[in-house]
Amino acid sequence: MADACSPSERYRQGMNTRRSVLGDAHVDRASSAATDFDQPFQEMITEGAWGTVWSRQTISKRERSMITIALLAALGHDEEVAMHVRATANTGASRDDICESLLHVAIYAGVPAANRAFKIAKHVFEELDAGRSGGGSHE
């Protein structure tokens, strides 16, 4: 971010995209939990991940969701998998899309990684179906 008083255009775009994908409640929780220690990290992911990558128009948010879930599952980032499965309500990725992404994880990253991610996704779906949003990462 340019400085604390005037966010960069990339930061503003990133925050808009971040909110559109993760939802205001999640972003507000993450922002309010930020401290002086991790504020630079929050700014970096808002500008880099959300303002640069997620804001590109080359592929859809639905496709980005599918890619992101597969990558996070392959790397074993369970809280982030759950957060991005919840975010599909805002990106248009369906449960079938998530299933297809995790099938790719099984083939290219291993059955144990996919098995863990399927369990996480099923748990998130149960929460969503019951009307609960759940917690999650501070991304």
Helices and strands as residue ranges (DSSP letters): H 9-22, H 24-33, H 39-45, I 46-53, H 61-75, H 78-91, H 95-108, H 111-129
